Amino acid sequence: GTKANIGLFSVKGNDIQSVCEKSFICKNYAGLEPILKEFLTISNEQITAASFGVAGTIYKGKCRPVNLPWTIEIKELQKLLNTEQVFILNDLQANALGISQLCPDEFEILNDGVEQEGNTALISAGTGLGESILFWDGKSHIPFATEGGHTDFAPQSTLETELLAYLTLKFGHVSYERIISGPGLHNIYLFLKETGCFGSEPEGVSQRLRQEEPGAVISELALSKESEHCERALDIFVSIFGSEARNLALKSLAVGGVYLG
């Protein structure tokens, strides 16, 4: 929901070549169509087919992204692009489809395991929390979308229980996405700050959080060890991220592994 990455590719047989790519800040646009209109001014190529991965549920050719005030409809995109070959799918499903195209050196192994055939899963945190399951049919993996990021958060410690109580008062329902996402990292930070768990906030941090992307600022200050609040917030974030990755592995029987996007 933060940015839209648009790419134009030429296809000749099995050869796919990038023609041009550009990123757009979503909050600066009223929808996907204005972004595409601007992008198409870069190239005069005739579009023969288009596919878009969107953070949301697609139903009857329409999608309302979870973290954007947009409505995306296939029929409107078909008119704009002048082709019937337009598809929209869940962004994590789209990411999962691309896993098989990656080279071995494009992966970083976090935990070694016994390599075996079977289901795999993908979990990815950004503006929201996306999850996809890749079903193994005996020959290949078939990705399908889920909305697992919106399931109820289950605390695993006294501190996480206090975090749940804090966020319940603030939001009502507390899903994993309220915690495992860019805004979620900020939620954890505010919890630690407002409950006074780790002393006072370093000078200048509040101003940076107002002016910049909070999740990026918190991560930077945590890794540089300039703020105990930020370090602790990132520790909690990573711990809960690991817990939900484990939950996803269990629910999907992902004996083939879990990918972090």
QUIHUNOR-V994498 format. One record per residue. PHI is phi as a letter, one per 30 degrees, with the letter a starting at -180 (999 if undefined). NEAR is the number of other C-alpha atoms within 10 Angstrom. D_CENTER is the distance of its C-alpha to the mean C-alpha in Angstrom with 2 decimals. Layout:
[[PHI,NEAR,D_CENTER] [PHI,NEAR,D_CENTER]]
This chain:
[[999,17,8.35] [d,14,9.72] [b,12,10.92] [c,17,11.96] [c,13,13.00] [c,14,16.15] [b,13,18.41] [c,17,21.91] [b,14,23.33] [c,14,26.83] [b,9,27.56] [b,8,30.92] [i,6,31.33] [c,6,28.71] [c,7,28.26] [c,10,25.20] [b,11,25.50] [d,10,23.28] [c,11,25.33] [a,13,23.15] [b,12,19.61] [a,11,18.47] [c,12,15.62] [b,17,16.05] [d,12,15.18] [d,18,14.30] [d,13,16.38] [d,11,19.36] [b,12,19.57] [d,13,20.64] [l,15,18.75] [d,17,17.74] [e,17,21.46] [e,13,22.49] [d,19,19.87] [d,15,21.24] [d,12,24.77] [d,11,24.32] [d,18,22.76] [d,15,25.62] [d,9,28.16] [d,12,27.20] [b,11,28.55] [c,7,31.22] [d,12,30.12] [d,10,30.51] [d,15,27.29] [c,12,28.06] [a,13,24.71] [b,17,21.14] [b,12,17.84] [b,17,14.61] [c,16,11.13] [b,21,10.12] [d,23,7.62] [l,22,10.64] [c,17,13.71] [c,17,16.23] [b,11,19.82] [h,7,22.96] [i,13,21.46] [b,17,19.76] [b,20,16.35] [c,17,15.70] [e,17,12.10] [d,14,11.24] [c,12,10.86] [b,15,13.39] [d,12,17.12] [c,15,17.23] [b,13,18.72] [c,18,18.19] [b,20,21.13] [e,19,22.10] [d,14,25.71] [d,13,25.13] [d,20,23.19] [d,16,26.05] [d,11,28.56] [d,13,26.88] [c,19,26.41] [h,14,29.71] [a,15,28.62] [d,14,28.25] [d,14,25.78] [b,21,22.53] [b,16,19.65] [b,21,16.34] [b,21,13.97] [e,24,10.68] [d,19,7.89] [d,27,7.30] [d,23,11.08] [d,19,11.45] [d,16,9.72] [d,26,11.95] [d,15,14.86] [d,11,14.67] [e,15,15.01] [d,11,18.73] [c,8,19.23] [d,9,18.37] [d,8,21.38] [e,8,22.18] [d,6,22.11] [c,8,18.45] [c,11,17.55] [b,9,18.10] [d,9,19.58] [c,8,19.00] [b,7,21.36] [d,7,24.02] [b,10,24.92] [d,8,27.30] [d,9,26.09] [a,9,26.64] [d,16,25.84] [l,18,23.82] [d,23,20.52] [b,24,17.35] [b,25,13.84] [b,25,10.28] [b,22,7.84] [b,20,4.62] [c,18,4.19] [b,16,3.91] [d,19,6.03] [b,22,5.28] [b,24,5.01] [c,26,4.94] [b,26,8.23] [b,28,10.72] [c,27,14.35] [c,23,16.49] [d,19,20.03] [c,16,22.88] [c,11,25.78] [j,9,28.21] [b,8,27.66] [a,13,24.01] [c,19,20.51] [c,15,19.48] [d,22,15.76] [b,18,15.18] [d,21,12.53] [b,16,12.38] [b,15,11.48] [d,19,11.88] [d,24,9.59] [c,17,12.49] [d,13,15.20] [d,13,17.64] [d,20,17.23] [c,15,20.16] [d,14,21.56] [c,11,23.26] [a,9,25.56] [d,9,27.72] [d,13,25.49] [d,16,22.39] [d,14,24.76] [d,14,25.69] [d,19,22.09] [d,23,21.69] [d,13,24.95] [d,19,23.96] [d,19,20.72] [d,13,22.70] [d,10,25.21] [d,11,22.66] [c,10,20.45] [i,11,22.41] [d,14,19.89] [c,21,17.57] [c,21,14.55] [d,20,12.39] [d,24,9.66] [d,24,12.61] [b,27,12.65] [c,30,9.58] [a,22,7.56] [e,23,9.25] [d,18,11.62] [d,24,12.04] [d,26,13.46] [d,26,15.73] [e,23,16.78] [d,25,17.88] [e,22,19.73] [d,16,21.50] [e,19,22.53] [d,22,24.16] [d,17,25.75] [d,12,27.14] [c,12,28.47] [i,12,30.06] [d,12,29.01] [b,14,29.26] [i,11,31.78] [d,13,31.39] [d,16,28.61] [e,12,29.50] [d,9,31.04] [j,8,28.90] [d,17,25.52] [e,11,25.44] [d,9,26.26] [d,13,23.49] [d,15,20.93] [d,9,22.39] [c,10,22.51] [b,10,19.35] [d,13,15.63] [e,21,16.20] [d,21,13.40] [d,14,14.67] [d,16,18.22] [d,25,17.96] [d,18,16.54] [d,16,19.33] [d,17,22.04] [d,19,21.14] [d,12,21.32] [d,11,24.48] [h,12,25.91] [c,14,26.97] [b,20,25.88] [d,17,26.34] [e,26,24.23] [d,31,21.23] [e,20,22.02] [d,17,22.28] [d,25,19.11] [d,23,17.14] [d,14,19.25] [d,19,18.44] [e,22,14.66] [d,15,15.00] [d,14,17.50] [d,20,15.59] [e,22,12.51] [d,14,15.28] [d,15,16.84] [d,20,14.01] [d,20,13.55] [d,13,17.31] [e,13,17.22] [d,22,15.02] [d,22,17.51] [d,11,20.38] [d,11,19.33] [c,16,18.72] [h,16,21.58] [d,21,19.51] [d,17,22.62] [d,19,21.26] [j,20,18.57] [b,21,14.97] [c,20,12.52] [c,17,10.02] [c,14,7.46]]
